[in-house]
Amino acid sequence: MPTTNVTIRIGQQGADLAKMYPNDLIVNDKNVHGEVVFYDFNWSVKGPYGNVTVDNGPYTFTIPTVTYIIGTAVPGDWPAEGIEGYNISILFGPSGTYSHQQAQNAFFALLNTIQTAGWKREIGTVFPRLAGRDALVYSQLVEGLYSNDATYVPTFEEWMQLKDGTCWNFYANGVYLSLLFRRDSTQMDPNKPGAYFVTMTLQSRNGFERQHFKPGSEERMNWTTLYPSIRQNRKSKRAAKEAQLATEKKYRIDTTYRDPDE
C-alpha cells in the first residue's frame, strides 16, 4: 500500500516521480510497445486513504480520501512533456455509510477547495455560456459533458436528480481539471445511505489540444498548427447555439464569462 501523502504534478517526468516514491509507485511501460507509460498509486477502499496534493504552482490544493491514481505519459512522442494526464478516484465515505446529503456536502467542499485555490470554470469553447441554475438545467438536458457552475449549489432535490457523469470543469496554469460523479442506482432512497464514485481528471494543455486528432496521425503530430482552426470552429458553433437559446428565451447567456485558457 502506498504512503499516505503523495504529491503529483502535470509535466513532471515519470522517472522523477518514481524517485520520490520508489516503494509506492507502480510503473507500467509494457503497453503499446512502450509508447505509453502508466504510473499508478493504489490505496485500499477500506483505508487508510491517499492524501494527494495537486501541485500546480499558485493553484495547488490537496484532496483527501483518494483510493487510486493513474498517470499517463507518451515519452515516445513527447519526451519533454513528462506526465500529461492523471485520473484520480476519490471516495466519499466507505460504500453504504454516507448519506446523500453528506455526499453532496463533501462534493461541494471539494469544489470549494478547487475554486479557493484559484481555478476558473472552463465551459468548453463549443458550449453556450450559462451560469447558475441555468447551467445545471442545461447540463441535464444535453448530450456530452457540459460544465456546471460551481458557485451554484443545487437544492437536495436537484442533487438527487442529477444524472451520472454530471461534471464541473476548470482551468489554471496550463492544466485542465474535470470533476464528475456517478452513484449506485440501486441506492437512491434519499433517506438511506448512497454509494458515490467520484473521479477527477487532470490534463496538460498540450494533451487537451492533441486529443482532437487521431492518435498516431500526421495531424496529431502537427497539432500546434491545426488546433487554432478547430478552436475557432467550436467558437462559431457556440455563437450559433447562444443565438438560438436567446431566441427561445429559455436561458440567459452569461456575457461576463471569459474562457480561462485564452
N, C-alpha and C positions, 0 to 999 in steps of 0.2 A: 504494500500500500504506500502511495507517495507521501511525502512530507505534507503537513497541513498547509503551510504557507508557500504559495507559488506566485511568481511574477512573470507575466508574458508581455511580449511587445511585437506588434506587427513590424516587419522589416528586420527583426533580429535573425542572425544566422543560426541555423539549427545546431551547428557544432558548438556555438557559444551557450545555447540553452542546455545542451547535453552536459557541458562542463559545469553548469550551475546545479544540475540535478542528476548526477551520474547514477544514483541508485534508484531514481524515481521515474525517469522519463523512458518511455518505450519508443524506440526509433525503428520505423519500418521503411526500408528503402528497396524492398524486393518487388514493388508493384510497378507495372508498366515499364519494364526494363530499367527500373531505377530512375526514370524521368520524374516521377512524383515521389516525394518523401513525406511520410506521415510521422507526427510527433504526438504521442499520447500520454495523458495522465489519467489514472482511473482510481476513483475512491469508492468505497462501499456505500450503497444506498442506505445502509443502516448506521453510517457514521463510523469514525469521525469524517467530516466533510472537508473539502478543499476550501481554503480562504484565498481567493485568487485576486491579485492586483493586476489590472489592465494598465500598463504603463504607456501613456500617450502624452508625455511631456506635461504641460499645464492642465491637461484634460484627463489626468489619471484618476482612477477610482477603484474600489475594491468590492468584490462580490463574495458574500458568504454562501455556505451550503451548496458548493459545486460538487457534482458527482463524476463529471467526465469532461475532458478537454481533448480535442484532436486538432492539431495544426497541420497545415499543408504548405509545401514549398515545391517549386519546379526548377531545381538547380540546373537541369539540362538546357533550359531555355533562358532562364532569368537568374543566373547565379548570384548577381549582386543584390537582388531584392530580398533574399532571405525568406522567412516565413510570410506568406502573403494572405493567409486566412486562418481563422480559428472558428470552430464550433464548440460551444460551451453548454453543458447540460446543468441546469440548476434545479434543486429540489426545494419545494416549499412544504416542509414537514414530511415525515415518513408517510407513505401511502396510507390513506384512511384515517389520518389523525388531524388534518387541518379542515376546519370548516370552510365553506365557500367564502364567507366574509373575511376570514383570516387570510385566505389565499389572495383575495383582492387587495387587502391591506399590504401584504408582503410584496405583491407585484408592483403596486404604485409607489411603495417605498423605494424599490429598486429604480423605477423610472425617475423618481425624485433625485436619487443619488447621481444618476447619469446627467440629468439637467443641471444639478448643482455644480457638477464638475465642468460645466461649460459646453456640453454637446448641444447642437442645434438640430431641431427637427428637419428631416430630409424627406420630402414628399415623393420625389422622383419627377424628372422633367416632363414625363408624358402625362402625369395625372393633374387634375384640377386642384387649385389652391383653395382648400376648405379648412375651416378651423372649428374647434369646439365640438358641439354635438353634431353639427353638420358633417364633420369628418367621420364621426362614429357611425352615423346613419348610412352615409355613402359607402363606407368600408364594408358594411354588411350586405350591401346590395350588388356590388360589382365583383367580377372575377379578378383574380390577381391580388397581390398584396399591397393594399392601399395603406399608407402610413397614417396612423391616428395621431391626434394632438394630445401629447402627454400632459398638457396643462388642464385638460378636461377629465374629471374623474366621473365615470358613469355611476348612475344610481345602482343599487344592488340588483334591482330588477333588470336593468340593462346589462349588467355584468353577467348575469345568469343566462342571458340570451345571446351572448357573443359567440360567433362561430369559431370553430377550431382554426388556428392559423392567423387569427387577428393579430396585427403587428404594429409596432411603433419603431420607426426608423430615425437614425440620427447620423450626423457627420461632424467630425472635428479633426483638424490637423492631418489631413490626408488619409483618414480612416473612416469607413462606413460601418455602422453598427445597426443591427436589427434585433429586436426582442419580440418573441412571439410565444404563445402558449397553446397547448392542447390539453384536453382533460378527458377522463374516462366517462363516456356517455352513459354508462350504467350507474354512475354515482352522481346524479344531478338533482337529487332531492335537496332543496335549499336548507332543510332543517337537519341534514345529516352530513358527515364528512365527505369531501370530494378528493379526487386524485388529479393533480396537476403536473404537467410536464412542460417545463419552460426551457426554451433554447435561445441563446444569444449567439449571433454570428458577427465576426469582425472580418473586414476585408480591406486590403490596401486599395488605394485609388487606381493604381495601375491594373490590379487584378479585376476590379469592378469594370473598368473600361474594356479590358480584353475579353470579358465574358460575353460580349456582344458578337464575337466572332468564333467560328468553329475551331475547336482545338486542332492544332497541327496545320492549320491553313496558312496560306501566304498572307491573307488579310489579317489574321491574328498577329502575325509577326510584324505587320506594319500598322498596328492599331493606332499609334500616335497620329498618323496622317489621316486615317479613315474615320476615327471616332467622332471628331467635331461635326461632321455632316450628319451622323446618326443622332447626335445630341440635338442639333438644330431641327431635325425632322421630328423628334419627340416633342420639342417645344411647340412646334406648329400644331401637332395633334392636341397638346394641352390647350392652346389658344382656341382651337375649334370646339373642344369639349366645354370649355368655360363659356364660350358664346352660346352654345346650346343650353347649358344649365341656366344662364342668365335669362334666356328667352322663356324657359319653362318656369322660372321664378320659384324653384324648389329649394335652392341653396343660395347662400350669399358668398360670393367669391372674395377670398381674403387677399386683397390687393397689397397688403403690407408684407406678405410673405416674400422672402428672397431666398433663392437656392443657396444653401450654405457652402456648396462646392464650386461656386462661381469664381 
